Amino acid sequence: MAEKKLCVRLLCSTPDPTRAAALGGRLCYSDTGIAQLYEDMEAESEGFVEKLMRLGHLSPIEHASFTFGVEGVSRALLAQITRHRIASFSVQSQRYVAKEQLDFILPPSIAALGPDAADRFLADMEAAFAAYTRWRDLGIPAE
């Protein structure tokens, strides 16, 4: 059983996000073909993206992509962050991934109560995981 710590890693990203956003925005306002737009955007990308932002035309910024791997966050955080249109999410399934060990997040409100409360929380997590393991051992799927 282990308390998970926050870990964030950039897995991949758009090589030139400013240019990608500028091209997406410029395409909306230009009758020029994409090949010519691509050549013309080299020098003016940053200024054009700033202009788009000032005008409130933000959708071209979504052409830039950053993929992060994130571990050590609570299900409560996931429930909140996925409610808002700030990203696309792929979350490890609690239904299809059988756990061999319990990873948990100690809520700050419990940690603030001191070591006795943290120990009680850990004991409760161990009891919950023991029940989970017992059901899994009886053949109940990880659902």
C-alpha positions as CSV (number, residue, x, y, z in Angstrom):
1,M,0.0,0.0,0.0
2,A,1.5,3.3,-1.0
3,E,0.5,6.9,-0.8
4,K,0.7,8.3,-4.3
5,K,2.6,11.5,-4.9
6,L,1.8,13.9,-7.8
7,C,3.9,13.2,-10.9
8,V,3.4,15.1,-14.2
9,R,5.3,14.3,-17.3
10,L,5.1,15.9,-20.8
11,L,4.7,12.9,-23.1
12,C,4.5,14.7,-26.5
13,S,3.6,18.1,-28.0
14,T,3.0,20.1,-31.2
15,P,6.5,21.0,-32.4
16,D,5.6,24.6,-33.2
17,P,2.4,25.4,-31.3
18,T,2.4,29.1,-32.1
19,R,2.6,28.4,-35.9
20,A,-0.1,25.8,-35.7
21,A,-2.4,28.2,-33.9
22,A,-1.6,31.1,-36.3
23,L,-2.2,28.9,-39.4
24,G,-5.6,27.8,-38.0
25,G,-6.6,31.3,-37.3
26,R,-5.2,32.7,-40.6
27,L,-7.1,30.1,-42.6
28,C,-10.4,31.5,-41.2
29,Y,-9.7,35.0,-42.7
30,S,-7.7,34.2,-45.9
31,D,-8.6,33.2,-49.4
32,T,-5.0,32.1,-49.9
33,G,-4.2,28.4,-50.2
34,I,-2.7,26.5,-47.3
35,A,0.7,26.1,-48.9
36,Q,1.1,29.8,-49.3
37,L,-0.2,30.5,-45.8
38,Y,2.3,28.0,-44.4
39,E,5.2,29.9,-46.1
40,D,3.9,33.3,-45.2
41,M,3.3,32.6,-41.5
42,E,7.0,32.1,-40.5
43,A,7.7,35.6,-39.4
44,E,4.3,36.8,-38.2
45,S,3.0,33.8,-36.2
46,E,3.4,35.2,-32.7
47,G,2.0,38.6,-33.4
48,F,-1.0,37.1,-35.2
49,V,-1.8,34.7,-32.3
50,E,-1.6,37.7,-29.9
51,K,-4.1,39.5,-32.2
52,L,-6.4,36.5,-32.2
53,M,-6.4,36.4,-28.4
54,R,-7.2,40.1,-28.1
55,L,-10.1,39.6,-30.5
56,G,-11.4,36.7,-28.5
57,H,-10.9,34.2,-31.4
58,L,-9.5,31.4,-29.2
59,S,-10.4,28.3,-31.1
60,P,-7.3,28.3,-33.3
61,I,-5.2,27.9,-30.1
62,E,-6.7,24.5,-29.7
63,H,-4.6,23.3,-32.7
64,A,-1.6,23.2,-30.4
65,S,-1.5,20.0,-28.5
66,F,0.3,18.9,-25.3
67,T,-0.1,15.4,-23.9
68,F,0.7,14.9,-20.2
69,G,0.9,11.8,-18.2
70,V,-0.4,12.6,-14.7
71,E,-0.3,10.3,-11.6
72,G,-1.0,10.7,-8.0
73,V,-4.3,12.7,-8.1
74,S,-7.5,11.8,-6.4
75,R,-10.7,10.6,-8.1
76,A,-12.3,13.7,-6.6
77,L,-9.9,15.9,-8.6
78,L,-10.6,13.9,-11.7
79,A,-14.4,14.3,-11.2
80,Q,-13.9,18.1,-11.0
81,I,-11.4,18.6,-13.8
82,T,-13.2,16.5,-16.4
83,R,-16.4,18.7,-16.0
84,H,-14.7,21.6,-17.7
85,R,-13.8,21.9,-21.4
86,I,-10.1,22.5,-20.9
87,A,-8.7,19.2,-22.3
88,S,-9.4,15.7,-23.4
89,F,-8.9,13.0,-20.8
90,S,-8.0,9.3,-20.8
91,V,-8.3,8.0,-17.3
92,Q,-7.2,4.6,-16.0
93,S,-10.3,2.5,-15.6
94,Q,-11.4,1.3,-12.2
95,R,-13.6,-1.2,-13.9
96,Y,-11.2,-2.9,-16.2
97,V,-7.9,-2.6,-14.3
98,A,-7.6,-5.0,-11.4
99,K,-5.4,-3.5,-8.6
100,E,-2.7,-5.6,-7.1
101,Q,-1.8,-2.9,-4.5
102,L,-3.8,0.1,-3.2
103,D,-2.5,3.5,-4.1
104,F,-4.2,6.3,-2.4
105,I,-4.1,10.1,-1.8
106,L,-4.2,11.3,1.8
107,P,-6.6,14.2,1.7
108,P,-5.0,17.4,3.1
109,S,-8.0,17.9,5.4
110,I,-7.2,14.5,7.1
111,A,-3.5,15.1,7.1
112,A,-4.1,18.4,8.9
113,L,-5.8,16.6,11.8
114,G,-2.4,15.0,12.7
115,P,-0.8,11.5,12.6
116,D,-3.6,9.7,14.5
117,A,-6.1,10.8,11.8
118,A,-3.7,9.8,9.0
119,D,-3.2,6.4,10.6
120,R,-6.9,5.9,10.9
121,F,-7.4,6.8,7.3
122,L,-4.6,4.3,6.3
123,A,-6.3,1.6,8.3
124,D,-9.6,2.4,6.6
125,M,-7.9,2.2,3.2
126,E,-6.4,-1.1,4.1
127,A,-9.8,-2.5,5.2
128,A,-11.4,-1.3,2.0
129,F,-8.6,-2.9,-0.1
130,A,-8.9,-6.1,1.8
131,A,-12.6,-6.2,1.0
132,Y,-11.9,-5.5,-2.6
133,T,-9.3,-8.3,-2.8
134,R,-11.7,-10.7,-1.1
135,W,-14.4,-10.0,-3.7
136,R,-11.9,-10.3,-6.5
137,D,-10.6,-13.6,-5.1
138,L,-14.2,-14.9,-5.3
139,G,-14.3,-14.2,-9.0
140,I,-16.1,-10.9,-9.0
141,P,-14.8,-8.8,-11.9
142,A,-13.0,-5.5,-11.3
143,E,-16.1,-3.4,-11.9
